[in-house]
Amino acid sequence: MADDIIEAATGPSAVLDDAHLGDIRGALGTIRQHDLGARRTWRARLLTLAAIVGPGIIVMVGDNDAGGVATYSQAGQNYGTSLLWTLILLIPVLVVNQEMVVRLGAVTGVGHARLIKERFGRFWGWFSVGDLFLLDFLTIVTEFIGVDLAFSYFGVSKYISVPVAAVALVVMTASGSFRRWERFMLLFVLANFLVIPLAVFAHPHAAPVLHDLVVPGIRGGVNSTSVLLIIAIVGTTVAPWQLFFQQSNIIDKRITPRWINYERADTVLGSFVTVVGAGAMIVTCAFAFGHSHFFGNFTDAGGVARALSHQLSYTAGALYAIVLVNASIIGAAAVTLGTSYAFGDMFGTRHSLHRNFREAPGFYSSFAALVALAAGIVLIPGAPLGLITTSVQALAGVLLPSASVFLLLLCNDKEVLGPWVNRPWLNAIAAFIIGVLLILSLILVVTTMFPAIDVTLLTVALSAVLLATLAAGAAAYALTSRRRPITAAAGAGHRDTWRMPPLALLGRPEWSRGRTASMWALRGYLVVAVVLLLVKAVQLGTGH
């Protein structure tokens, strides 16, 4: 019955659930399914943007979670404002990655996990969901660690704060209304701006802030500690779960190709909001601790709240704690939902916030189970919470390049995106970004396994290899593109209405020997890196 409804509404398409078709009912407005009217005035465009806003800004701000707050605080407390420039460089990385996700979601109507499974095979499909589950679950645990640290500032026991936060997350999500859920999330996004008055409490000076935003440098010079912190900033700002969450959330919100430009604007807006929040956190800690015994002595986010209370005022410490718990909640909500979406994709079950618990029991049960298990681990006395936090950063570094590789391949698949495939210039930028992420991943893995290694020398060597590889790839592309006939992509004349056909009707992708070898190399790297990290985690956990 659902398939009949989908076909009647849109013609044959890949959309699996009729809940993903219909009016866009956003937190700030509604757009009718068959609305084809032109937006000729600024007022009409702004009202449309207001209705679309949500997936982009939520996924971006959600990445400024508990781990992000801790990492930015460490950067400010230990290095002043000297690492602010890293945030400016992250804006194009965020926009390029997530813009590709925007097109995949709006054009295909199919979640990221299912596309990987159908286009790259069952191994990669289950591998992507398996590693996503492991990474996301550990990330959710760190969000509840953030809840504990934040409420401890006010003297509230974790045996009260963590269960209450867990229940609130489930209730907020399982309401059966996409619009209600999105309104909750946008309230948390709005609360993210509390970091601005927090920065004002620290009395920052404009000159060093502006200088360090545009002039790269590292206070104290380049060393292994500073390089690893830069990697942590990248890892906490660009994460694999973002790809899965935003693509599925766009589908759940019923955004189609007609509204892609508005969702792009939502994503760009979100990237700037994220960077402003991260920068304000760095500035706060840089100026609050710059000339005190706290400088260079970061411990954890709870320690930062207490130190702010000592240096500035109790109110400043309380504001930091509120920012931390807000970041933890929005992070946990987005990461958990992204995982539940992926499970629904892989198992073919209903997975939409438009449905209530009776209509999608598996979807909401997986969400509640993830939240309950993660919260339960934080409540276990003596649980290795520090080890979990470290493992999250290392595992995210390992998995992010592979996730980005699949994203790039999907966005060049004409069967999947038709007239919406990547342009050559975008492929070049994306390839460079993936190369940089791969270098950061390798550095993180190697330094986790061999802490004594010279990180600076390793970084220089890997960078040289990357530049040589990109140059060779560019030359090979230039040679092959001359021989390749120019063909128009399917549906090029009606981009706004073109959607991917049902997956069963798509031709299987043809892989060259080079691509096959590269994918096997990637598979080998991931398996070896994950095994090595697990061995290292066991060693640390057992004290060896």
VEXLUM-542853 format. One record per residue (C-alpha): x, y, z. Coordinates in Angstrom, 2 decimals, m for minus. Layout:
% residues N
+---------+---------+---------+
:       u :       v :       w :
+---------+---------+---------+
:       X :       Y :       Z :
...
+---------+---------+---------+
% end
This chain:
% residues 544
+---------+---------+---------+
:       u :       v :       w :
+---------+---------+---------+
:    0.00 :    0.00 :    0.00 :
:    2.81 :    2.41 :    0.91 :
:    4.52 :    1.77 :   m2.45 :
:    1.29 :    2.57 :   m4.29 :
:    0.99 :    5.88 :   m2.48 :
:    4.61 :    6.79 :   m3.24 :
:    4.26 :    5.98 :   m6.95 :
:    1.00 :    7.88 :   m7.24 :
:    2.53 :   10.93 :   m5.63 :
:    5.85 :   11.13 :   m7.45 :
:    6.05 :    8.41 :  m10.11 :
:    8.46 :    5.53 :   m9.63 :
:   11.09 :    6.53 :   m7.07 :
:   13.40 :    5.01 :   m4.49 :
:   11.56 :    6.45 :   m1.48 :
:   10.74 :    3.53 :    0.82 :
:    8.31 :    5.02 :    3.32 :
:    5.23 :    7.12 :    2.51 :
:    5.92 :    9.13 :    5.70 :
:    8.80 :   10.67 :    3.75 :
:    6.39 :   12.19 :    1.22 :
:    4.01 :   15.09 :    1.75 :
:    4.06 :   18.66 :    3.05 :
:    7.22 :   20.04 :    4.64 :
:    6.16 :   20.82 :    8.20 :
:    9.20 :   22.54 :    9.66 :
:    9.54 :   24.16 :   13.05 :
:    9.21 :   27.63 :   11.52 :
:    6.81 :   27.10 :    8.63 :
:    5.03 :   24.82 :    6.16 :
:    5.53 :   24.21 :    2.43 :
:    2.86 :   22.25 :    0.56 :
:    3.97 :   19.18 :   m1.36 :
:    2.76 :   20.48 :   m4.72 :
:    3.84 :   24.08 :   m4.21 :
:    5.46 :   25.11 :   m7.51 :
:    5.17 :   28.86 :   m7.08 :
:    8.19 :   31.06 :   m7.79 :
:    9.73 :   32.95 :   m4.85 :
:   10.12 :   36.40 :   m6.44 :
:   10.36 :   38.59 :   m3.33 :
:   12.82 :   38.53 :   m0.45 :
:    9.95 :   38.04 :    1.97 :
:    8.79 :   34.90 :    0.16 :
:   12.34 :   33.55 :    0.02 :
:   12.95 :   34.18 :    3.71 :
:    9.67 :   32.49 :    4.66 :
:   10.65 :   29.47 :    2.55 :
:   14.11 :   29.38 :    4.11 :
:   12.53 :   29.53 :    7.57 :
:   10.42 :   26.48 :    6.75 :
:   13.43 :   24.57 :    5.39 :
:   15.92 :   25.50 :    8.14 :
:   16.65 :   22.60 :   10.46 :
:   18.72 :   19.66 :    9.22 :
:   21.76 :   21.77 :    8.31 :
:   21.97 :   23.94 :   11.40 :
:   21.11 :   21.04 :   13.74 :
:   23.79 :   18.74 :   12.31 :
:   26.41 :   21.47 :   12.57 :
:   25.60 :   22.71 :   16.06 :
:   25.12 :   19.11 :   17.18 :
:   28.80 :   18.56 :   16.43 :
:   29.70 :   21.24 :   18.99 :
:   28.82 :   18.59 :   21.57 :
:   30.39 :   17.72 :   24.93 :
:   33.59 :   16.54 :   23.25 :
:   33.69 :   19.70 :   21.17 :
:   33.26 :   21.97 :   24.20 :
:   36.08 :   20.13 :   25.99 :
:   38.40 :   20.29 :   22.94 :
:   37.82 :   24.00 :   22.29 :
:   38.25 :   24.74 :   25.99 :
:   41.55 :   22.86 :   25.99 :
:   42.72 :   24.81 :   22.93 :
:   41.97 :   28.14 :   24.63 :
:   43.28 :   27.18 :   28.07 :
:   46.55 :   25.66 :   26.80 :
:   47.28 :   27.67 :   23.63 :
:   45.39 :   30.95 :   24.00 :
:   43.82 :   32.19 :   20.77 :
:   46.67 :   30.89 :   18.58 :
:   44.58 :   28.00 :   17.17 :
:   41.59 :   30.08 :   16.07 :
:   42.76 :   29.89 :   12.44 :
:   41.95 :   26.17 :   12.38 :
:   38.24 :   27.00 :   12.68 :
:   38.28 :   29.22 :    9.58 :
:   39.80 :   26.38 :    7.56 :
:   37.06 :   24.03 :    8.76 :
:   34.24 :   26.07 :    7.19 :
:   34.91 :   24.92 :    3.59 :
:   35.47 :   21.34 :    4.82 :
:   32.10 :   21.33 :    6.57 :
:   30.28 :   22.99 :    3.67 :
:   31.78 :   20.77 :    0.94 :
:   31.12 :   17.52 :    2.82 :
:   27.59 :   18.35 :    3.91 :
:   26.55 :   19.96 :    0.61 :
:   27.13 :   16.59 :   m1.06 :
:   24.95 :   15.01 :    1.63 :
:   22.23 :   17.58 :    0.91 :
:   22.06 :   16.50 :   m2.74 :
:   22.11 :   12.80 :   m1.89 :
:   19.23 :   13.16 :    0.54 :
:   16.98 :   15.41 :   m1.54 :
:   17.57 :   13.63 :   m4.86 :
:   17.59 :    9.96 :   m3.81 :
:   15.11 :    9.86 :   m0.92 :
:   17.25 :    7.02 :    0.48 :
:   19.45 :    7.03 :    3.57 :
:   23.24 :    6.96 :    3.44 :
:   23.59 :    3.45 :    4.87 :
:   21.21 :    1.92 :    2.34 :
:   22.93 :    3.64 :   m0.59 :
:   26.30 :    2.25 :    0.50 :
:   24.82 :   m1.24 :    0.84 :
:   23.12 :   m1.15 :   m2.57 :
:   25.96 :    0.46 :   m4.54 :
:   29.03 :   m1.05 :   m2.87 :
:   27.76 :   m4.39 :   m1.59 :
:   26.57 :   m5.91 :    1.65 :
:   30.04 :   m5.97 :    3.22 :
:   30.48 :   m2.22 :    3.01 :
:   26.85 :   m1.62 :    3.98 :
:   27.11 :   m3.61 :    7.18 :
:   30.65 :   m2.40 :    7.83 :
:   29.50 :    1.22 :    7.58 :
:   26.60 :    0.64 :    9.98 :
:   28.72 :   m1.52 :   12.31 :
:   31.47 :    1.04 :   12.73 :
:   28.89 :    3.83 :   12.87 :
:   27.13 :    2.03 :   15.74 :
:   30.38 :    1.53 :   17.68 :
:   31.56 :    5.11 :   17.20 :
:   28.15 :    6.65 :   17.82 :
:   27.53 :    4.59 :   20.94 :
:   30.85 :    5.66 :   22.43 :
:   30.07 :    9.25 :   21.44 :
:   26.69 :    9.09 :   23.20 :
:   28.49 :    7.88 :   26.33 :
:   30.71 :   10.97 :   26.20 :
:   27.60 :   13.15 :   25.92 :
:   26.30 :   11.74 :   29.19 :
:   29.75 :   12.27 :   30.72 :
:   29.24 :   15.91 :   29.73 :
:   25.84 :   15.94 :   31.44 :
:   27.46 :   14.58 :   34.61 :
:   30.29 :   17.13 :   34.58 :
:   27.90 :   20.03 :   33.93 :
:   25.44 :   19.22 :   36.71 :
:   28.21 :   18.39 :   39.16 :
:   29.05 :   22.11 :   39.10 :
:   25.66 :   22.71 :   40.72 :
:   26.13 :   19.83 :   43.17 :
:   23.65 :   17.52 :   41.43 :
:   24.49 :   13.81 :   41.56 :
:   24.96 :   11.96 :   38.28 :
:   22.45 :    9.39 :   39.55 :
:   19.84 :   12.14 :   39.16 :
:   21.11 :   14.24 :   36.24 :
:   21.99 :   11.42 :   33.83 :
:   18.69 :    9.45 :   34.10 :
:   16.65 :   12.67 :   33.85 :
:   18.57 :   13.70 :   30.72 :
:   18.10 :   10.23 :   29.20 :
:   14.34 :   10.26 :   29.78 :
:   14.06 :   13.81 :   28.41 :
:   15.86 :   12.74 :   25.22 :
:   13.51 :    9.84 :   24.60 :
:   10.36 :   11.84 :   25.36 :
:   11.49 :   14.71 :   23.13 :
:   12.16 :   12.37 :   20.20 :
:    9.30 :    9.87 :   20.46 :
:    6.48 :   12.42 :   20.27 :
:    5.33 :   11.30 :   16.80 :
:    5.71 :   14.82 :   15.39 :
:    8.64 :   15.91 :   13.25 :
:    7.72 :   19.57 :   13.76 :
:    7.64 :   19.21 :   17.56 :
:   11.02 :   17.45 :   17.57 :
:   12.58 :   20.12 :   15.34 :
:   11.28 :   22.91 :   17.57 :
:   12.91 :   21.26 :   20.57 :
:   16.19 :   21.01 :   18.67 :
:   16.13 :   24.61 :   17.48 :
:   15.66 :   25.72 :   21.09 :
:   18.91 :   23.92 :   21.92 :
:   20.54 :   25.56 :   18.89 :
:   19.42 :   28.94 :   20.22 :
:   20.85 :   28.11 :   23.67 :
:   24.19 :   27.48 :   21.95 :
:   24.53 :   31.27 :   21.65 :
:   24.91 :   31.55 :   25.44 :
:   28.61 :   31.10 :   24.69 :
:   28.64 :   34.71 :   23.38 :
:   27.88 :   36.39 :   26.75 :
:   30.23 :   33.86 :   28.34 :
:   33.03 :   35.17 :   26.12 :
:   32.10 :   38.74 :   27.08 :
:   32.64 :   37.80 :   30.77 :
:   36.29 :   37.06 :   29.90 :
:   36.87 :   40.63 :   28.55 :
:   38.57 :   39.61 :   25.27 :
:   40.74 :   41.97 :   23.21 :
:   39.90 :   42.27 :   19.52 :
:   43.43 :   42.67 :   18.13 :
:   44.88 :   39.24 :   19.08 :
:   41.60 :   37.51 :   18.18 :
:   41.51 :   39.01 :   14.68 :
:   45.22 :   38.33 :   14.18 :
:   44.99 :   34.66 :   15.17 :
:   41.91 :   34.14 :   13.02 :
:   43.79 :   34.95 :    9.83 :
:   47.46 :   34.24 :   10.66 :
:   48.27 :   30.57 :   11.32 :
:   50.50 :   29.91 :   14.30 :
:   50.85 :   27.77 :   17.40 :
:   51.73 :   29.24 :   20.77 :
:   54.85 :   27.50 :   22.02 :
:   55.70 :   26.11 :   18.57 :
:   54.87 :   22.91 :   16.70 :
:   55.15 :   19.73 :   18.75 :
:   53.34 :   16.41 :   19.08 :
:   50.88 :   17.75 :   21.67 :
:   49.83 :   20.75 :   19.59 :
:   49.51 :   18.70 :   16.38 :
:   47.31 :   16.14 :   18.13 :
:   45.11 :   18.92 :   19.52 :
:   44.65 :   20.33 :   16.02 :
:   43.65 :   16.85 :   14.86 :
:   41.20 :   16.67 :   17.77 :
:   39.66 :   20.01 :   16.70 :
:   39.16 :   18.68 :   13.18 :
:   37.86 :   15.33 :   14.47 :
:   35.35 :   16.87 :   16.83 :
:   34.07 :   19.28 :   14.17 :
:   33.88 :   16.89 :   11.19 :
:   32.43 :   13.51 :   12.19 :
:   31.07 :   10.47 :   10.26 :
:   27.68 :   10.53 :   11.98 :
:   26.95 :   13.91 :   10.36 :
:   26.71 :   12.30 :    6.91 :
:   24.17 :    9.69 :    8.02 :
:   22.12 :   12.06 :   10.16 :
:   21.68 :   14.97 :    7.76 :
:   20.90 :   12.81 :    4.73 :
:   18.17 :   10.92 :    6.60 :
:   16.85 :   14.03 :    8.33 :
:   16.49 :   15.81 :    4.97 :
:   14.51 :   12.81 :    3.71 :
:   12.39 :   12.73 :    6.86 :
:   11.64 :   16.43 :    6.48 :
:   10.48 :   15.69 :    2.90 :
:   12.90 :   18.07 :    1.21 :
:   13.05 :   17.45 :   m2.56 :
:   15.41 :   18.76 :   m5.29 :
:   13.25 :   21.86 :   m5.70 :
:   14.39 :   23.06 :   m2.26 :
:   18.08 :   22.10 :   m2.45 :
:   19.35 :   25.68 :   m2.60 :
:   17.47 :   26.53 :    0.59 :
:   18.89 :   23.49 :    2.35 :
:   22.34 :   24.49 :    1.13 :
:   21.79 :   27.88 :    2.77 :
:   20.68 :   26.11 :    5.96 :
:   23.93 :   24.09 :    5.91 :
:   26.18 :   27.10 :    5.27 :
:   24.41 :   29.02 :    8.04 :
:   24.96 :   26.08 :   10.37 :
:   28.68 :   25.92 :    9.58 :
:   29.13 :   29.59 :   10.52 :
:   27.09 :   29.19 :   13.71 :
:   29.26 :   26.21 :   14.65 :
:   32.52 :   28.05 :   14.06 :
:   31.31 :   31.14 :   15.95 :
:   30.38 :   28.97 :   18.95 :
:   33.70 :   27.11 :   18.86 :
:   35.64 :   30.35 :   18.50 :
:   33.80 :   31.96 :   21.40 :
:   34.69 :   28.98 :   23.60 :
:   38.38 :   29.25 :   22.69 :
:   38.33 :   33.02 :   23.31 :
:   36.63 :   32.58 :   26.69 :
:   39.26 :   30.19 :   28.02 :
:   42.16 :   32.07 :   26.41 :
:   41.40 :   35.36 :   28.13 :
:   40.03 :   33.92 :   31.38 :
:   43.15 :   31.83 :   32.03 :
:   45.83 :   33.62 :   29.98 :
:   47.72 :   35.11 :   32.93 :
:   46.86 :   32.65 :   35.67 :
:   48.14 :   29.36 :   37.04 :
:   45.28 :   27.66 :   35.16 :
:   46.93 :   28.40 :   31.81 :
:   48.31 :   25.24 :   30.22 :
:   46.68 :   22.99 :   32.83 :
:   43.48 :   21.73 :   31.20 :
:   41.93 :   18.72 :   32.94 :
:   38.33 :   18.32 :   31.74 :
:   35.21 :   20.38 :   31.11 :
:   34.18 :   20.18 :   34.76 :
:   37.55 :   21.62 :   35.75 :
:   37.05 :   24.50 :   33.31 :
:   33.70 :   25.41 :   34.92 :
:   35.29 :   25.51 :   38.38 :
:   38.29 :   27.46 :   37.11 :
:   36.00 :   30.04 :   35.44 :
:   34.18 :   30.43 :   38.74 :
:   37.53 :   31.12 :   40.44 :
:   38.85 :   33.50 :   37.75 :
:   35.68 :   35.35 :   36.73 :
:   32.59 :   34.62 :   38.82 :
:   30.22 :   31.87 :   39.88 :
:   27.84 :   33.09 :   37.17 :
:   30.48 :   32.57 :   34.48 :
:   31.10 :   29.03 :   35.70 :
:   27.35 :   28.37 :   35.78 :
:   26.94 :   29.72 :   32.25 :
:   29.72 :   27.41 :   31.04 :
:   28.02 :   24.45 :   32.73 :
:   24.72 :   25.32 :   31.02 :
:   26.49 :   25.56 :   27.64 :
:   28.07 :   22.15 :   28.33 :
:   24.82 :   20.40 :   29.21 :
:   23.06 :   22.01 :   26.23 :
:   25.86 :   20.78 :   23.93 :
:   25.62 :   17.30 :   25.45 :
:   21.86 :   17.06 :   24.91 :
:   21.80 :   18.28 :   21.31 :
:   24.80 :   16.09 :   20.50 :
:   23.24 :   12.99 :   22.05 :
:   19.91 :   13.65 :   20.31 :
:   21.45 :   14.04 :   16.84 :
:   24.00 :   11.20 :   17.11 :
:   21.45 :    8.72 :   18.47 :
:   18.86 :    9.65 :   15.88 :
:   21.40 :    9.29 :   13.07 :
:   22.16 :    5.77 :   14.27 :
:   18.46 :    4.84 :   14.48 :
:   17.93 :    6.18 :   10.97 :
:   20.80 :    3.96 :    9.73 :
:   19.33 :    0.88 :   11.42 :
:   16.00 :    1.58 :    9.73 :
:   17.76 :    1.86 :    6.36 :
:   19.58 :   m1.43 :    6.76 :
:   16.69 :   m3.48 :    8.16 :
:   14.01 :   m1.93 :    5.96 :
:   11.83 :   m0.88 :    8.90 :
:    9.84 :    2.32 :    9.25 :
:   12.06 :    5.12 :   10.54 :
:   10.42 :    8.52 :   10.57 :
:    9.74 :   11.17 :   13.20 :
:    6.36 :   11.66 :   11.50 :
:    5.32 :    8.27 :   12.89 :
:    4.42 :    7.48 :   16.49 :
:    5.75 :    4.57 :   18.53 :
:    3.01 :    2.17 :   17.41 :
:    3.78 :    2.82 :   13.75 :
:    7.60 :    2.61 :   14.09 :
:    8.38 :    0.55 :   17.22 :
:   11.78 :   m0.64 :   15.99 :
:   12.91 :    2.91 :   15.21 :
:   12.03 :    4.34 :   18.61 :
:   13.09 :    1.21 :   20.51 :
:   16.59 :    1.36 :   19.02 :
:   16.80 :    5.05 :   19.96 :
:   15.70 :    4.39 :   23.55 :
:   18.01 :    1.37 :   23.90 :
:   21.06 :    3.34 :   22.76 :
:   20.27 :    6.16 :   25.18 :
:   19.61 :    3.80 :   28.09 :
:   22.79 :    1.74 :   27.54 :
:   25.01 :    4.82 :   27.17 :
:   23.55 :    6.46 :   30.26 :
:   23.88 :    3.20 :   32.18 :
:   27.61 :    2.97 :   31.45 :
:   28.19 :    6.46 :   32.86 :
:   26.40 :    5.41 :   36.07 :
:   28.62 :    2.34 :   36.61 :
:   31.11 :    3.05 :   39.44 :
:   34.67 :    2.86 :   38.17 :
:   33.73 :    2.70 :   34.48 :
:   36.71 :    3.67 :   32.23 :
:   35.16 :    6.96 :   31.10 :
:   38.52 :    8.56 :   30.27 :
:   39.44 :    5.61 :   28.06 :
:   36.07 :    5.85 :   26.27 :
:   36.63 :    9.55 :   25.56 :
:   40.09 :    8.86 :   24.12 :
:   38.78 :    5.94 :   22.05 :
:   36.06 :    8.12 :   20.49 :
:   38.61 :   10.60 :   19.14 :
:   40.88 :    7.86 :   17.78 :
:   38.05 :    5.85 :   16.21 :
:   36.50 :    8.94 :   14.61 :
:   39.87 :    9.74 :   13.06 :
:   40.08 :    6.23 :   11.60 :
:   36.57 :    6.12 :   10.14 :
:   36.09 :    9.64 :    8.79 :
:   38.20 :    9.26 :    5.60 :
:   36.39 :    6.07 :    4.58 :
:   33.01 :    7.73 :    5.11 :
:   34.13 :   10.67 :    2.97 :
:   35.38 :    8.30 :    0.22 :
:   31.95 :    6.65 :   m0.04 :
:   30.33 :   10.08 :   m0.07 :
:   32.51 :   11.21 :   m2.98 :
:   31.90 :    8.01 :   m4.97 :
:   28.14 :    8.24 :   m4.49 :
:   28.14 :   11.86 :   m5.62 :
:   29.82 :   10.81 :   m8.89 :
:   27.37 :    7.95 :   m9.52 :
:   25.13 :    9.08 :  m12.42 :
:   22.65 :    6.29 :  m11.72 :
:   22.17 :    7.76 :   m8.23 :
:   22.32 :   11.52 :   m8.78 :
:   21.68 :   11.93 :  m12.51 :
:   22.01 :   15.65 :  m13.31 :
:   23.08 :   16.37 :   m9.73 :
:   26.47 :   14.59 :   m9.87 :
:   29.60 :   16.47 :   m8.75 :
:   31.32 :   18.95 :  m11.04 :
:   35.05 :   18.32 :  m11.71 :
:   36.13 :   21.32 :   m9.61 :
:   34.13 :   20.01 :   m6.66 :
:   35.74 :   16.58 :   m7.04 :
:   39.16 :   18.22 :   m6.92 :
:   38.33 :   20.08 :   m3.69 :
:   36.73 :   17.01 :   m2.15 :
:   39.71 :   14.81 :   m3.08 :
:   42.08 :   17.27 :   m1.40 :
:   39.91 :   17.38 :    1.73 :
:   39.74 :   13.57 :    1.89 :
:   43.52 :   13.41 :    1.49 :
:   44.01 :   15.79 :    4.42 :
:   41.53 :   13.82 :    6.54 :
:   43.39 :   10.60 :    5.68 :
:   46.67 :   12.16 :    6.81 :
:   45.09 :   13.23 :   10.09 :
:   43.64 :    9.75 :   10.50 :
:   47.03 :    8.10 :    9.95 :
:   48.74 :   10.49 :   12.36 :
:   46.14 :    9.80 :   15.02 :
:   46.39 :    6.02 :   14.60 :
:   50.20 :    5.96 :   14.54 :
:   50.57 :    8.24 :   17.55 :
:   47.99 :    6.26 :   19.48 :
:   49.99 :    3.09 :   18.87 :
:   53.47 :    4.66 :   19.12 :
:   53.32 :    7.74 :   21.40 :
:   57.07 :    8.42 :   21.12 :
:   57.06 :    8.97 :   17.36 :
:   58.08 :   12.37 :   15.93 :
:   54.69 :   13.80 :   14.93 :
:   56.13 :   16.79 :   13.07 :
:   58.33 :   14.61 :   10.86 :
:   55.45 :   12.19 :   10.27 :
:   53.18 :   15.07 :    9.24 :
:   55.71 :   16.46 :    6.77 :
:   56.33 :   13.03 :    5.21 :
:   52.63 :   12.24 :    4.81 :
:   51.94 :   15.70 :    3.38 :
:   54.61 :   15.17 :    0.73 :
:   53.04 :   11.82 :   m0.21 :
:   49.60 :   13.46 :   m0.43 :
:   50.79 :   16.23 :   m2.75 :
:   52.54 :   13.72 :   m5.01 :
:   49.45 :   11.49 :   m5.12 :
:   47.11 :   14.38 :   m5.92 :
:   49.43 :   15.59 :   m8.67 :
:   49.53 :   12.11 :  m10.21 :
:   45.76 :   11.81 :   m9.94 :
:   45.22 :   15.19 :  m11.60 :
:   47.51 :   14.21 :  m14.47 :
:   45.73 :   10.87 :  m14.94 :
:   42.32 :   12.60 :  m14.93 :
:   43.48 :   15.13 :  m17.52 :
:   44.63 :   12.34 :  m19.84 :
:   41.48 :   10.22 :  m19.52 :
:   39.06 :   13.15 :  m19.77 :
:   40.41 :   14.01 :  m23.23 :
:   39.49 :   10.56 :  m24.52 :
:   36.12 :   10.38 :  m22.77 :
:   33.09 :   11.48 :  m24.85 :
:   31.01 :   14.27 :  m23.39 :
:   27.50 :   13.07 :  m22.50 :
:   24.66 :   14.87 :  m20.83 :
:   23.57 :   13.50 :  m17.50 :
:   20.14 :   11.87 :  m17.37 :
:   17.45 :   14.36 :  m16.50 :
:   19.68 :   17.39 :  m17.15 :
:   16.72 :   19.32 :  m18.53 :
:   14.55 :   19.02 :  m15.42 :
:   16.87 :   18.98 :  m12.41 :
:   14.30 :   20.31 :   m9.96 :
:   12.00 :   17.32 :  m10.47 :
:   14.54 :   14.54 :  m11.15 :
:   14.73 :   11.90 :   m8.42 :
:   16.59 :    8.61 :   m8.30 :
:   14.55 :    5.66 :   m9.65 :
:   13.92 :    2.61 :   m7.44 :
:   17.20 :    0.99 :   m6.44 :
:   16.22 :   m2.32 :   m8.08 :
:   16.09 :   m0.57 :  m11.46 :
:   19.59 :    0.90 :  m11.27 :
:   22.47 :   m0.62 :  m13.19 :
:   25.31 :   m2.00 :  m11.10 :
:   28.28 :    0.36 :  m10.90 :
:   31.31 :   m0.67 :  m12.94 :
:   34.61 :   m0.44 :  m11.11 :
:   37.98 :    0.01 :  m12.75 :
:   40.98 :   m1.98 :  m11.56 :
:   42.35 :    1.12 :   m9.88 :
:   39.16 :    1.74 :   m7.94 :
:   38.92 :   m1.93 :   m6.93 :
:   42.52 :   m1.91 :   m5.69 :
:   41.94 :    1.34 :   m3.81 :
:   38.84 :   m0.03 :   m2.08 :
:   40.71 :   m3.18 :   m1.05 :
:   43.53 :   m1.01 :    0.30 :
:   40.99 :    1.08 :    2.23 :
:   39.39 :   m2.09 :    3.59 :
:   42.79 :   m3.39 :    4.73 :
:   43.69 :   m0.08 :    6.37 :
:   40.41 :    0.10 :    8.26 :
:   40.61 :   m3.48 :    9.51 :
:   44.22 :   m3.16 :   10.66 :
:   43.69 :    0.28 :   12.23 :
:   40.57 :   m0.74 :   14.14 :
:   42.23 :   m3.93 :   15.41 :
:   45.31 :   m2.00 :   16.56 :
:   43.14 :    0.55 :   18.35 :
:   41.17 :   m2.20 :   20.08 :
:   44.42 :   m3.83 :   21.23 :
:   45.63 :   m0.47 :   22.52 :
:   42.33 :    0.11 :   24.34 :
:   42.55 :   m3.29 :   26.02 :
:   46.13 :   m2.58 :   27.07 :
:   45.17 :    0.77 :   28.57 :
:   42.09 :   m0.71 :   30.23 :
:   44.08 :   m3.51 :   31.87 :
:   46.95 :   m1.22 :   32.86 :
:   49.56 :   m2.85 :   30.58 :
+---------+---------+---------+
% end
